[in-house]
């Protein structure tokens, strides 16, 4: 009998759009999570986080999937479905880059509070896209939190010249505060990714 060997690995295909964000991509299925984390009644400053994912050639990626998780405006995590319903805040969102203009992503949420002493407000990001065998992890920090950022142990462990890749830049628009956060997979502006 011939021994069967392992077949070559496959890179991630376009399947996560259908499986994880079907409503966003126009499929007739309900998405468990969406880019909307905060309902109008959620406490805190309502913000939008938007940006693009760029590949090694500097081109926007049209088939990336981002998942974000964060505490609420008071720094408390969402602990149950009942908690999320009571707060009007889910604490978790998903967005694909393939349906918005310029292959952008956009999340509507609240600015997170400080989850623990000595931390700055931040949002966890998990990214899946073509060519990645394993998803990557990064964080979004806020450029208008300079004092808290200077004391955050994780952020200050990143070389000073690379910390800017973790900063979302605040802009005030007619629709309210918008933070711009781009992710660069490679190159001179490569985003800092964390090994979890």
GIWO-V967703 format. One record per pair of residues at least 6 apart in sequence whose ideal C-beta (glycine too) atoms are under 8 Angstrom apart, sorted by the first residue. I is the first residue (numbers start at 1). GAP is how many residues later the second one is. D is the distance in Angstrom with one decimal. If there is no record, write none. Layout:
i=(I & I)
gap=(GAP & GAP)
d=(D & D)
This chain:
i=(9 & 11 & 11 & 11 & 11 & 12 & 12 & 12 & 12 & 12 & 12 & 13 & 14 & 14 & 16 & 16 & 16 & 17 & 17 & 17 & 17 & 17 & 17 & 18 & 18 & 18 & 20 & 20 & 20 & 20 & 20 & 20 & 21 & 21 & 21 & 21 & 21 & 21 & 21 & 22 & 22 & 22 & 22 & 23 & 23 & 23 & 23 & 24 & 24 & 24 & 24 & 24 & 24 & 25 & 25 & 25 & 26 & 31 & 33 & 33 & 33 & 33 & 33 & 34 & 34 & 34 & 35 & 35 & 35 & 35 & 35 & 35 & 35 & 36 & 36 & 36 & 37 & 37 & 37 & 37 & 37 & 37 & 37 & 37 & 37 & 37 & 37 & 38 & 38 & 38 & 38 & 38 & 38 & 38 & 38 & 39 & 39 & 40 & 40 & 41 & 42 & 42 & 42 & 42 & 42 & 42 & 43 & 43 & 43 & 43 & 43 & 43 & 44 & 44 & 44 & 44 & 44 & 44 & 45 & 45 & 45 & 45 & 46 & 46 & 46 & 46 & 46 & 47 & 47 & 47 & 47 & 47 & 47 & 47 & 47 & 48 & 48 & 48 & 48 & 48 & 48 & 48 & 48 & 48 & 49 & 49 & 49 & 49 & 49 & 49 & 49 & 49 & 49 & 49 & 50 & 50 & 50 & 50 & 50 & 50 & 50 & 50 & 51 & 51 & 51 & 51 & 51 & 51 & 51 & 52 & 52 & 52 & 52 & 52 & 52 & 52 & 52 & 52 & 53 & 53 & 53 & 53 & 53 & 53 & 53 & 53 & 53 & 53 & 53 & 53 & 54 & 54 & 54 & 54 & 54 & 54 & 54 & 54 & 55 & 55 & 55 & 55 & 56 & 56 & 56 & 58 & 58 & 60 & 60 & 60 & 60 & 61 & 61 & 61 & 61 & 61 & 62 & 62 & 62 & 63 & 63 & 63 & 63 & 63 & 64 & 64 & 64 & 64 & 64 & 64 & 64 & 64 & 65 & 65 & 65 & 65 & 65 & 65 & 65 & 66 & 66 & 66 & 66 & 66 & 66 & 66 & 66 & 66 & 67 & 67 & 67 & 67 & 67 & 67 & 67 & 68 & 68 & 68 & 68 & 68 & 68 & 68 & 68 & 68 & 69 & 69 & 69 & 69 & 69 & 70 & 70 & 70 & 70 & 70 & 70 & 71 & 71 & 71 & 71 & 71 & 71 & 72 & 72 & 72 & 72 & 72 & 72 & 72 & 73 & 73 & 73 & 73 & 74 & 75 & 75 & 75 & 75 & 75 & 75 & 76 & 76 & 77 & 77 & 78 & 78 & 78 & 78 & 78 & 78 & 84 & 84 & 89 & 89 & 93 & 93 & 95 & 95 & 95 & 96 & 97 & 97 & 97 & 100 & 109 & 111 & 111 & 111 & 112 & 112 & 112 & 113 & 114 & 114 & 114 & 118 & 118 & 118 & 119 & 119 & 119 & 119 & 120 & 120 & 120 & 120 & 120 & 120 & 120 & 120 & 121 & 121 & 121 & 121 & 122 & 122 & 122 & 122 & 122 & 122 & 122 & 123 & 123 & 124 & 124 & 125 & 125 & 125 & 125 & 125 & 126 & 126 & 126 & 127 & 127 & 127 & 127 & 127 & 128 & 129 & 136 & 137 & 137 & 137 & 137 & 138 & 138 & 138 & 138 & 138 & 138 & 139 & 139 & 139 & 139 & 140 & 140 & 140 & 140 & 141 & 141 & 141 & 141 & 141 & 141 & 142 & 142 & 142 & 142 & 142 & 143 & 143 & 143 & 143 & 144 & 149 & 149 & 149 & 150 & 154 & 155 & 155 & 158 & 158 & 162 & 163 & 165 & 165 & 165 & 165 & 165 & 166 & 166 & 167 & 168 & 168 & 168 & 169 & 169 & 169 & 170 & 170 & 170 & 171 & 171 & 171 & 171 & 172 & 182 & 182 & 183 & 184 & 184 & 185)
gap=(124 & 119 & 120 & 121 & 122 & 116 & 117 & 118 & 119 & 120 & 121 & 117 & 49 & 116 & 49 & 80 & 112 & 7 & 8 & 46 & 48 & 79 & 81 & 7 & 9 & 11 & 11 & 12 & 13 & 45 & 74 & 76 & 10 & 12 & 13 & 44 & 73 & 74 & 75 & 6 & 7 & 8 & 9 & 6 & 7 & 8 & 11 & 7 & 10 & 11 & 71 & 72 & 75 & 71 & 73 & 74 & 73 & 63 & 34 & 57 & 59 & 60 & 61 & 59 & 60 & 61 & 58 & 59 & 60 & 70 & 71 & 72 & 73 & 57 & 71 & 72 & 31 & 33 & 52 & 53 & 54 & 55 & 56 & 70 & 71 & 72 & 73 & 6 & 8 & 50 & 51 & 52 & 70 & 71 & 72 & 49 & 50 & 6 & 48 & 47 & 30 & 31 & 45 & 46 & 47 & 68 & 29 & 30 & 31 & 44 & 46 & 67 & 28 & 29 & 30 & 66 & 67 & 69 & 28 & 65 & 66 & 132 & 62 & 63 & 64 & 130 & 131 & 61 & 62 & 63 & 64 & 129 & 130 & 131 & 132 & 58 & 59 & 60 & 61 & 127 & 128 & 129 & 130 & 131 & 19 & 57 & 58 & 60 & 74 & 91 & 119 & 129 & 130 & 132 & 54 & 55 & 56 & 57 & 128 & 129 & 130 & 131 & 53 & 54 & 117 & 129 & 130 & 131 & 132 & 8 & 9 & 45 & 50 & 51 & 52 & 53 & 130 & 131 & 7 & 8 & 11 & 13 & 44 & 50 & 52 & 74 & 76 & 129 & 130 & 132 & 6 & 7 & 128 & 129 & 130 & 131 & 133 & 135 & 6 & 76 & 130 & 131 & 129 & 130 & 131 & 126 & 129 & 37 & 42 & 43 & 44 & 36 & 42 & 68 & 69 & 124 & 35 & 36 & 41 & 33 & 34 & 35 & 66 & 67 & 32 & 33 & 39 & 41 & 63 & 64 & 65 & 66 & 29 & 30 & 31 & 32 & 62 & 63 & 64 & 28 & 29 & 30 & 31 & 39 & 41 & 59 & 60 & 61 & 25 & 26 & 27 & 58 & 59 & 60 & 61 & 24 & 25 & 39 & 41 & 55 & 56 & 57 & 58 & 72 & 22 & 23 & 54 & 55 & 57 & 21 & 39 & 42 & 52 & 53 & 54 & 6 & 7 & 20 & 41 & 42 & 44 & 6 & 15 & 17 & 19 & 38 & 40 & 41 & 37 & 38 & 39 & 40 & 39 & 37 & 38 & 39 & 40 & 41 & 46 & 37 & 39 & 14 & 38 & 6 & 9 & 11 & 12 & 13 & 14 & 6 & 7 & 20 & 21 & 14 & 16 & 10 & 11 & 12 & 9 & 6 & 7 & 8 & 6 & 14 & 10 & 31 & 66 & 9 & 10 & 11 & 8 & 6 & 7 & 34 & 33 & 34 & 35 & 29 & 33 & 34 & 35 & 21 & 22 & 25 & 28 & 29 & 31 & 32 & 35 & 20 & 21 & 24 & 27 & 17 & 18 & 19 & 20 & 30 & 32 & 33 & 16 & 17 & 13 & 15 & 12 & 13 & 14 & 15 & 58 & 9 & 10 & 11 & 8 & 9 & 10 & 11 & 56 & 7 & 56 & 57 & 56 & 57 & 58 & 59 & 28 & 45 & 53 & 54 & 55 & 56 & 15 & 16 & 27 & 55 & 26 & 28 & 39 & 41 & 8 & 11 & 14 & 25 & 26 & 27 & 7 & 25 & 26 & 28 & 37 & 24 & 25 & 26 & 27 & 26 & 6 & 14 & 18 & 6 & 40 & 8 & 11 & 8 & 34 & 30 & 29 & 19 & 24 & 25 & 26 & 27 & 25 & 26 & 14 & 11 & 12 & 13 & 10 & 11 & 12 & 7 & 8 & 9 & 6 & 7 & 8 & 9 & 6 & 7 & 9 & 8 & 6 & 7 & 6)
d=(5.9 & 6.2 & 5.3 & 7.0 & 6.3 & 6.0 & 6.8 & 6.0 & 7.4 & 5.7 & 7.3 & 7.4 & 5.5 & 7.5 & 4.9 & 7.6 & 5.8 & 7.6 & 4.9 & 6.9 & 6.8 & 5.1 & 6.2 & 6.6 & 6.0 & 8.0 & 7.4 & 7.9 & 7.9 & 6.2 & 5.8 & 7.9 & 5.3 & 7.9 & 7.4 & 6.8 & 5.3 & 6.9 & 4.9 & 7.8 & 3.9 & 7.4 & 5.6 & 6.9 & 6.4 & 4.2 & 6.9 & 6.5 & 7.0 & 7.4 & 7.0 & 5.7 & 5.6 & 6.5 & 6.8 & 6.0 & 7.7 & 7.1 & 7.7 & 6.9 & 5.7 & 5.8 & 4.5 & 6.4 & 6.7 & 7.7 & 5.3 & 7.0 & 4.0 & 7.3 & 5.9 & 4.8 & 6.4 & 6.9 & 7.8 & 5.1 & 7.5 & 7.6 & 6.2 & 5.1 & 6.6 & 7.0 & 4.5 & 6.3 & 6.7 & 4.0 & 7.4 & 7.6 & 5.9 & 6.7 & 5.1 & 7.9 & 6.2 & 5.0 & 4.7 & 3.6 & 7.0 & 7.9 & 7.2 & 4.2 & 7.4 & 7.6 & 6.1 & 4.1 & 4.2 & 5.5 & 7.0 & 5.2 & 7.1 & 7.2 & 7.8 & 7.2 & 6.6 & 2.4 & 7.5 & 3.6 & 6.1 & 7.3 & 6.8 & 6.1 & 4.6 & 6.7 & 7.2 & 7.6 & 5.7 & 6.2 & 7.8 & 7.8 & 6.2 & 6.6 & 5.1 & 7.0 & 4.7 & 7.0 & 6.0 & 6.0 & 6.9 & 5.4 & 7.8 & 7.1 & 7.0 & 7.3 & 4.7 & 7.2 & 7.5 & 7.1 & 4.7 & 6.7 & 7.3 & 6.6 & 6.3 & 7.7 & 4.9 & 5.9 & 5.7 & 6.7 & 4.4 & 7.6 & 6.1 & 7.5 & 6.2 & 7.5 & 6.6 & 6.2 & 7.9 & 5.7 & 4.3 & 4.5 & 6.7 & 4.7 & 7.6 & 7.0 & 6.6 & 6.0 & 5.4 & 7.3 & 5.4 & 7.5 & 6.9 & 4.3 & 4.3 & 7.5 & 5.8 & 7.6 & 7.3 & 6.8 & 6.5 & 7.6 & 4.7 & 7.0 & 6.1 & 6.8 & 6.5 & 7.0 & 4.9 & 6.5 & 7.9 & 7.9 & 5.4 & 7.9 & 5.5 & 7.3 & 5.9 & 3.6 & 6.0 & 8.0 & 6.7 & 7.3 & 6.2 & 4.0 & 7.9 & 6.0 & 6.4 & 5.5 & 7.3 & 7.7 & 5.8 & 4.9 & 4.4 & 7.3 & 6.9 & 5.5 & 6.2 & 5.4 & 7.0 & 4.5 & 8.0 & 7.5 & 6.2 & 7.1 & 3.9 & 8.0 & 6.7 & 7.5 & 5.1 & 7.7 & 7.4 & 4.7 & 6.9 & 7.1 & 5.4 & 7.8 & 7.5 & 5.2 & 8.0 & 6.1 & 7.2 & 5.6 & 7.1 & 7.1 & 5.1 & 7.3 & 4.4 & 8.0 & 7.9 & 7.1 & 5.2 & 5.9 & 7.6 & 5.2 & 6.6 & 5.5 & 7.7 & 7.5 & 6.1 & 4.9 & 7.3 & 4.8 & 7.9 & 6.1 & 6.8 & 4.4 & 7.6 & 4.3 & 6.7 & 5.1 & 7.8 & 6.9 & 5.1 & 6.0 & 4.8 & 6.8 & 6.0 & 5.2 & 6.8 & 6.6 & 7.1 & 6.6 & 4.8 & 6.5 & 6.9 & 5.1 & 4.7 & 7.0 & 3.4 & 4.8 & 4.7 & 7.6 & 7.9 & 7.4 & 7.9 & 6.3 & 7.3 & 4.9 & 6.8 & 6.5 & 6.4 & 3.5 & 7.4 & 4.9 & 6.6 & 7.8 & 6.4 & 5.1 & 6.8 & 4.4 & 6.6 & 6.0 & 7.5 & 4.6 & 6.6 & 5.2 & 6.2 & 7.8 & 6.4 & 7.1 & 7.7 & 4.7 & 6.8 & 6.1 & 6.3 & 7.0 & 5.8 & 6.8 & 5.9 & 7.1 & 6.3 & 7.5 & 5.5 & 7.6 & 7.8 & 5.8 & 7.5 & 5.3 & 3.7 & 4.7 & 7.1 & 4.0 & 6.3 & 7.5 & 5.9 & 5.8 & 6.6 & 4.8 & 6.2 & 5.1 & 7.8 & 7.5 & 7.9 & 7.8 & 6.7 & 4.3 & 7.0 & 6.0 & 6.8 & 4.9 & 6.5 & 6.0 & 7.6 & 5.4 & 7.4 & 5.7 & 6.1 & 4.9 & 7.7 & 7.1 & 6.4 & 4.5 & 7.9 & 4.6 & 6.2 & 4.8 & 8.0 & 5.1 & 6.8 & 6.9 & 5.6 & 6.3 & 5.3 & 6.4 & 7.1 & 7.8 & 5.7 & 7.2 & 7.0 & 5.0 & 7.5 & 5.2 & 5.7 & 7.3 & 5.9 & 5.1 & 5.5 & 6.9 & 7.7 & 7.2 & 5.6 & 6.8 & 6.5 & 4.7 & 6.5 & 5.1 & 6.0 & 5.0 & 5.6 & 7.9 & 7.9 & 7.1 & 8.0 & 6.2 & 6.6 & 6.8 & 5.4 & 5.3 & 7.7 & 7.1 & 6.5 & 6.9 & 4.6 & 5.2 & 7.3 & 5.6 & 7.7 & 3.7 & 6.3 & 4.0 & 6.5 & 4.9 & 7.7 & 6.1 & 7.5 & 5.5 & 7.4 & 5.0 & 7.6 & 6.5 & 7.7 & 7.9 & 7.9 & 4.9 & 5.2 & 5.2 & 7.4)
